[in-house]
Amino acid sequence: MRFLRQTGVVGLAAATLVALAACGSGGSASDSAPATAPSDLVSKAKSEGQITLYGDANQDSLQKWTQGFTDKYGIKVQVLRLAGSQLFQRFAQEESAKQAQADVFSVTDYASLKQSADQGWLAKYTPKDAGLLPADLGEAGYFYPLQNTSNQTVVYNTEKLTPAEIQEVRSDPVAAVQDPKFKGRIGVNYPQSSQQAAAMWYQWTDGSQKSKYGWDAMKKIAANKPVFASSPDLINDVISGEIAVGVGITDSLAAPSVAQGAPIQWVYPDPTVTSAFGAGVVSNAPHPYAARLFLEWATTPEADNLYSKITQTKPINKQSKDSRTFLKESWYAEPKQAWGDFITDKTFLDATGSSGDYYDTWNKALGYSG
């Protein structure tokens, strides 16, 4: 897969930061927990006995994955799962009020993680296996890419499309959902749901694919009366057959359903948009040692292999093994190209930031009022 660089924050996250920045940062842990693992980390972590993980990955996947940590160390993990923008808003409010509830903060939105580090809400900590992870998908010393890569896809229900329609979707999924034959049969993930979803739409309207699709394509999609839903809800709508095609569903959500026998397949737009779930220890974590032990565990090949097996996603750790069972399926094809540096693309970040008008323009073009 070739990674693209394109020249040229999720709005809620950026707006939240602007509103809360004046309220102060979360501060450092009261017991001055260390920046690297002490020799007695395990015993101190076990004495704390639990952690709370804030995450925006699939709830079931997070529960199964963190159970691996509990099984190894006997430390309970409470998972709070919300959509990325909602989770960051809650986290920012708690940290600004110096009322931390989370021990580990984990989202796929790089902007939220970067802003959290800049605000002092994430502790400086380097796990021993940090060097096994892609350096460009995190910020050394503060947050690291975990839980594998995630790519935007177009998912379709094989029982709700004819063979000819499947071929049309696979040939060019963005063009296909503009076809009037799909009116009332499609759903879309709105860009406000995550920075990655915003990057997907931006790429088609204003980015590298502007000349191929542009805003006219958005109007044609709107004419097909799509259902609007976040990625987790959208995948359920496709699986149930309520809609035939879902635009903007991450492969990390689609893959486990395929493994369980759901009548779905997917295709990657070319280029797709890629990112990784990142995680950091919260500066004023209620359980600072257990949080650090969790990050030590989460950055190991062992933990990465477990998540890859649970979610059927491509592992991110250099020493992990790819255990995706669908790789030999005749319908599956790896993405050819992927745009990953939207996380630092100033033009994109300005357009989707608190002072940009991208979301308003998209809402108007697609007829979305949520």
C-alpha positions as CSV (number, residue, x, y, z in Angstrom):
1,M,0.0,0.0,0.0
2,R,1.4,3.4,-1.0
3,F,1.0,6.3,1.5
4,L,0.0,9.6,-0.1
5,R,1.2,13.1,0.9
6,Q,-1.4,15.7,0.0
7,T,-0.9,19.4,0.2
8,G,-3.3,21.8,-0.3
9,V,-9.4,18.2,13.9
10,V,-12.4,17.4,13.9
11,G,-14.6,20.5,14.4
12,L,-16.0,19.5,17.7
13,A,-12.6,18.6,19.1
14,A,-11.1,21.9,18.0
15,A,-14.0,23.9,19.3
16,T,-13.8,22.1,22.6
17,L,-10.2,22.9,23.0
18,V,-10.7,26.6,22.3
19,A,-13.5,26.8,24.8
20,L,-11.6,24.9,27.5
21,A,-8.0,25.9,27.1
22,A,-8.4,28.9,29.5
23,C,-9.6,26.6,32.2
24,G,-6.2,25.1,32.8
25,S,-4.5,21.7,32.2
26,G,-4.9,18.5,34.1
27,G,-1.6,18.7,35.8
28,S,0.8,15.9,36.7
29,A,0.1,12.9,38.8
30,S,0.2,13.7,42.5
31,D,2.7,11.0,43.3
32,S,5.1,12.0,40.5
33,A,4.8,8.7,38.7
34,P,7.9,8.0,36.5
35,A,8.4,8.6,32.8
36,T,9.7,5.0,32.3
37,A,8.8,1.7,34.0
38,P,10.2,1.3,37.6
39,S,11.3,-2.1,38.7
40,D,8.3,-2.4,41.0
41,L,5.8,-1.2,38.5
42,V,3.8,-4.5,38.5
43,S,3.4,-4.6,42.3
44,K,2.4,-1.0,42.5
45,A,-0.1,-1.4,39.6
46,K,-1.6,-4.5,41.2
47,S,-2.0,-2.6,44.5
48,E,-4.1,0.0,42.6
49,G,-6.2,-2.9,41.2
50,Q,-8.0,-1.2,38.3
51,I,-7.9,1.3,35.5
52,T,-10.5,3.2,33.4
53,L,-9.9,3.3,29.7
54,Y,-11.5,5.9,27.5
55,G,-11.7,4.7,23.9
56,D,-13.5,5.1,20.6
57,A,-12.8,1.7,19.1
58,N,-15.5,-1.0,19.0
59,Q,-16.9,-1.7,22.4
60,D,-16.9,-5.4,22.1
61,S,-13.3,-5.4,20.7
62,L,-12.1,-3.2,23.5
63,Q,-13.7,-5.4,26.1
64,K,-12.2,-8.6,24.7
65,W,-8.7,-7.0,24.2
66,T,-8.4,-5.4,27.6
67,Q,-9.5,-8.8,29.2
68,G,-6.0,-10.0,28.0
69,F,-4.5,-7.4,30.4
70,T,-6.7,-8.5,33.2
71,D,-6.0,-12.2,32.6
72,K,-2.2,-11.5,32.8
73,Y,-2.1,-9.1,35.8
74,G,-5.4,-9.5,37.6
75,I,-6.1,-5.7,37.1
76,K,-9.7,-4.9,36.1
77,V,-10.3,-2.6,33.1
78,Q,-13.4,-0.4,32.9
79,V,-14.0,0.7,29.4
80,L,-15.9,3.9,28.5
81,R,-16.6,3.9,24.8
82,L,-18.0,6.9,23.0
83,A,-17.7,8.4,19.5
84,G,-14.3,10.1,19.2
85,S,-15.6,13.7,19.2
86,Q,-17.9,13.1,22.2
87,L,-15.2,11.3,24.1
88,F,-12.7,14.1,23.6
89,Q,-15.2,16.6,24.7
90,R,-15.9,14.7,27.9
91,F,-12.2,14.1,28.5
92,A,-11.3,17.8,28.0
93,Q,-14.0,19.0,30.3
94,E,-12.8,16.6,33.1
95,E,-9.2,17.5,32.7
96,S,-9.9,21.2,32.6
97,A,-11.8,20.9,35.8
98,K,-9.0,18.8,37.3
99,Q,-11.4,16.0,37.9
100,A,-9.8,13.1,36.0
101,Q,-11.8,9.9,35.6
102,A,-9.7,8.3,32.8
103,D,-6.4,6.5,33.4
104,V,-5.7,5.9,29.7
105,F,-7.1,7.9,26.8
106,S,-7.2,6.1,23.4
107,V,-8.8,7.5,20.2
108,T,-8.1,7.3,16.5
109,D,-8.2,11.1,16.2
110,Y,-4.6,12.3,16.1
111,A,-5.6,15.9,16.6
112,S,-7.4,15.1,19.9
113,L,-4.3,13.2,21.2
114,K,-1.9,16.0,20.1
115,Q,-4.1,18.6,21.7
116,S,-4.3,16.6,24.9
117,A,-0.5,16.3,25.0
118,D,0.0,20.0,24.3
119,Q,-2.5,20.8,27.2
120,G,-0.6,18.6,29.6
121,W,-3.4,16.1,29.9
122,L,-1.2,13.2,28.9
123,A,1.8,12.2,31.0
124,K,5.3,11.9,29.7
125,Y,5.9,8.2,29.6
126,T,7.9,5.9,27.3
127,P,7.1,2.1,27.3
128,K,10.0,-0.2,26.6
129,D,8.5,-1.5,23.3
130,A,7.8,1.9,21.9
131,G,10.5,1.4,19.2
132,L,8.4,-1.4,17.7
133,L,5.6,1.0,16.7
134,P,5.5,3.5,13.8
135,A,7.0,6.7,15.0
136,D,5.0,8.9,12.6
137,L,1.6,7.8,14.0
138,G,2.3,9.0,17.5
139,E,4.2,11.5,19.6
140,A,7.2,10.0,21.3
141,G,7.0,10.2,25.1
142,Y,3.2,11.0,25.1
143,F,1.1,8.8,23.0
144,Y,1.7,5.7,20.8
145,P,-0.2,4.0,18.0
146,L,-2.0,0.9,19.3
147,Q,-4.8,-1.5,18.2
148,N,-3.6,-1.6,14.6
149,T,-4.4,0.5,11.5
150,S,-7.9,1.4,10.5
151,N,-8.9,2.3,6.9
152,Q,-12.1,3.8,5.4
153,T,-14.1,1.4,3.3
154,V,-17.4,1.1,1.4
155,V,-19.2,-2.0,2.8
156,Y,-22.0,-3.8,0.9
157,N,-24.5,-6.5,1.7
158,T,-24.0,-9.4,-0.8
159,E,-27.6,-10.5,-0.4
160,K,-29.0,-7.1,-1.2
161,L,-27.0,-6.4,-4.5
162,T,-27.0,-8.2,-7.8
163,P,-23.7,-9.4,-9.2
164,A,-23.7,-6.5,-11.6
165,E,-24.2,-4.0,-8.8
166,I,-21.5,-5.6,-6.7
167,Q,-19.1,-5.2,-9.6
168,E,-20.2,-1.6,-10.0
169,V,-19.5,-0.9,-6.3
170,R,-16.1,-2.6,-6.4
171,S,-15.0,-0.8,-9.6
172,D,-15.6,2.7,-8.2
173,P,-17.5,2.8,-5.0
174,V,-17.8,6.6,-4.9
175,A,-19.2,6.7,-8.4
176,A,-21.5,3.8,-7.7
177,V,-23.3,5.5,-4.8
178,Q,-24.1,8.4,-7.1
179,D,-26.0,6.1,-9.4
180,P,-29.8,6.6,-9.1
181,K,-30.3,2.8,-9.0
182,F,-29.1,3.0,-5.4
183,K,-31.6,5.6,-4.3
184,G,-32.9,4.7,-0.8
185,R,-30.4,1.9,-0.5
186,I,-27.3,3.6,0.8
187,G,-26.0,5.1,4.1
188,V,-23.2,7.4,4.8
189,N,-21.0,8.2,7.8
190,Y,-21.0,12.0,8.4
191,P,-17.6,13.8,8.6
192,Q,-18.3,15.1,12.1
193,S,-18.0,11.6,13.5
194,S,-14.2,11.4,13.4
195,Q,-11.2,13.2,11.9
196,Q,-10.6,10.2,9.6
197,A,-14.2,10.3,8.3
198,A,-13.8,14.0,7.6
199,A,-10.6,13.3,5.7
200,M,-12.3,10.8,3.6
201,W,-15.0,13.2,2.5
202,Y,-12.5,16.1,2.2
203,Q,-10.3,14.0,-0.1
204,W,-13.2,13.6,-2.5
205,T,-14.5,17.2,-2.4
206,D,-11.4,19.4,-2.0
207,G,-8.4,17.1,-1.9
208,S,-6.6,14.8,-4.3
209,Q,-9.9,13.5,-5.9
210,K,-11.5,16.9,-6.3
211,S,-11.3,16.8,-10.1
212,K,-12.8,13.3,-10.3
213,Y,-15.7,13.8,-7.8
214,G,-16.0,17.2,-6.2
215,W,-19.1,18.8,-4.7
216,D,-21.2,17.8,-7.7
217,A,-20.7,14.2,-6.6
218,M,-22.0,15.0,-3.1
219,K,-25.2,16.4,-4.6
220,K,-25.7,13.2,-6.6
221,I,-25.2,11.1,-3.4
222,A,-27.7,13.4,-1.6
223,A,-30.2,12.8,-4.4
224,N,-30.1,9.1,-3.5
225,K,-31.5,9.9,0.0
226,P,-28.9,8.3,2.2
227,V,-29.3,7.3,5.8
228,F,-26.9,9.2,8.0
229,A,-25.2,7.3,10.8
230,S,-21.9,6.9,12.6
231,S,-19.6,4.0,11.5
232,P,-20.7,1.5,14.2
233,D,-24.4,2.1,13.5
234,L,-23.9,2.1,9.8
235,I,-22.3,-1.4,9.8
236,N,-25.3,-2.7,11.7
237,D,-27.6,-1.2,9.1
238,V,-25.7,-2.9,6.3
239,I,-25.5,-6.3,8.0
240,S,-29.3,-6.2,8.8
241,G,-30.1,-5.3,5.2
242,E,-31.7,-2.1,6.1
243,I,-29.4,-0.5,3.6
244,A,-27.4,-2.2,0.8
245,V,-24.3,-0.1,0.8
246,G,-22.5,1.9,3.6
247,V,-20.0,4.6,2.9
248,G,-17.4,5.4,5.5
249,I,-17.2,2.3,7.6
250,T,-13.7,1.4,8.9
251,D,-12.3,-2.0,8.1
252,S,-11.7,-2.5,11.9
253,L,-15.5,-2.6,12.3
254,A,-16.3,-4.6,9.2
255,A,-13.7,-7.3,9.5
256,P,-15.0,-8.9,12.8
257,S,-18.5,-9.1,11.3
258,V,-17.1,-11.0,8.3
259,A,-15.3,-13.4,10.6
260,Q,-18.7,-14.1,12.3
261,G,-20.4,-14.9,9.0
262,A,-22.2,-11.6,8.2
263,P,-23.2,-11.3,4.5
264,I,-21.0,-8.4,3.8
265,Q,-17.9,-7.5,1.9
266,W,-16.0,-4.3,1.4
267,V,-13.9,-2.4,-1.0
268,Y,-11.4,0.4,-0.3
269,P,-11.8,3.7,-2.2
270,D,-8.7,4.6,-4.1
271,P,-7.0,6.2,-2.3
272,T,-8.4,5.3,1.1
273,V,-7.8,7.1,4.3
274,T,-5.8,5.5,7.1
275,S,-5.0,6.0,10.7
276,A,-4.2,4.2,13.9
277,F,-5.7,4.2,17.4
278,G,-3.4,6.1,19.7
279,A,-3.2,6.0,23.4
280,G,-1.5,7.8,26.3
281,V,-1.4,7.7,30.1
282,V,-3.5,10.5,31.6
283,S,-1.3,13.0,33.6
284,N,-3.5,13.0,36.7
285,A,-4.7,9.4,36.3
286,P,-6.5,8.1,39.4
287,H,-4.4,4.9,39.0
288,P,-1.1,6.1,37.6
289,Y,0.9,2.9,37.9
290,A,-1.8,0.6,36.6
291,A,-2.2,3.0,33.7
292,R,1.6,2.8,32.9
293,L,1.6,-1.0,33.2
294,F,-1.4,-1.1,30.7
295,L,0.6,1.0,28.2
296,E,3.6,-1.3,28.7
297,W,1.4,-4.3,27.9
298,A,-0.5,-2.6,25.1
299,T,2.6,-1.8,23.2
300,T,3.9,-5.4,23.2
301,P,3.7,-7.8,20.2
302,E,1.6,-10.0,22.5
303,A,-1.2,-7.4,22.9
304,D,-1.0,-6.4,19.2
305,N,-1.4,-10.0,18.1
306,L,-4.4,-10.3,20.4
307,Y,-6.1,-7.2,19.0
308,S,-5.4,-8.3,15.4
309,K,-7.0,-11.7,16.1
310,I,-10.1,-10.2,17.7
311,T,-10.7,-7.5,15.1
312,Q,-9.1,-9.1,12.1
313,T,-7.2,-5.9,11.4
314,K,-3.6,-5.5,10.2
315,P,-1.1,-5.5,13.1
316,I,1.0,-2.5,13.7
317,N,3.8,-3.8,15.9
318,K,7.0,-4.8,13.9
319,Q,7.1,-8.2,15.6
320,S,3.5,-9.1,15.3
321,K,2.0,-11.7,13.0
322,D,-0.8,-11.0,10.5
323,S,-3.6,-13.3,11.5
324,R,-6.4,-11.9,9.3
325,T,-8.4,-14.9,8.0
326,F,-10.0,-13.2,5.0
327,L,-6.8,-12.4,3.2
328,K,-7.3,-15.3,0.8
329,E,-10.9,-14.5,0.1
330,S,-11.5,-14.0,-3.7
331,W,-13.3,-10.7,-3.1
332,Y,-10.6,-9.1,-0.9
333,A,-8.0,-6.7,-2.2
334,E,-5.6,-4.6,-0.1
335,P,-5.8,-0.8,-0.5
336,K,-3.6,0.4,-3.3
337,Q,-3.0,3.9,-1.8
338,A,-3.8,5.6,1.5
339,W,-3.8,9.1,2.7
340,G,-2.4,9.1,6.3
341,D,-0.8,12.5,6.8
342,F,-4.2,14.4,7.0
343,I,-3.4,14.5,10.7
344,T,-0.8,17.2,10.0
345,D,-2.2,18.7,6.7
346,K,-2.8,22.4,7.5
347,T,-5.2,23.0,4.7
348,F,-7.4,20.1,5.8
349,L,-7.1,21.0,9.5
350,D,-8.0,24.7,8.8
351,A,-11.1,23.6,6.7
352,T,-12.3,21.3,9.4
353,G,-11.3,23.3,12.4
354,S,-13.4,25.6,14.5
355,S,-13.0,28.5,12.1
356,G,-13.5,26.5,8.9
357,D,-16.7,26.0,7.0
358,Y,-16.3,22.4,5.7
359,Y,-18.9,20.8,7.9
360,D,-21.5,23.5,7.1
361,T,-20.8,23.1,3.4
362,W,-21.0,19.3,3.6
363,N,-24.3,19.5,5.6
364,K,-25.8,21.7,3.0
365,A,-24.7,19.6,0.0
366,L,-25.8,16.3,1.5
367,G,-28.9,17.6,3.2
368,Y,-27.7,16.6,6.7
369,S,-29.2,18.4,9.7
370,G,-28.1,16.2,12.6
